[in-house]
Amino acid sequence: MTWDGKLRAPNYDKLEWTNREEYNSLLVKACNLKSKYHVCDIGTGTGKVAEELAKYCRKVTGVDSSEEMLEIARKKRNKINISY
């Protein structure tokens, strides 16, 4: 089975883990983020985690191999301190 971003990207934000607030909270705590940090979110998908990280960091760069995922991230999670 190969990755099909066109099929998966529109439904990615419906995945159970992406909507669990406790997951995002634990992730942020585990990173021990500082406001001066520039963080790279590799495999950012639609930018859900990047958006959470951006609340605590100076800058977040989201990287993904799927242009379809990045298009959604840019549309839904376009914050001043996030670049995709």
Protein Blocks (a to p, Z undefined) as FASTA:
>chain_A
ZZdfklmmmmmmmpmklmmmklmmmmmmmnopafkbccddehklnommmmmmmmmmmbdc
dddfblklmmmmmmmmccfkbcZZ
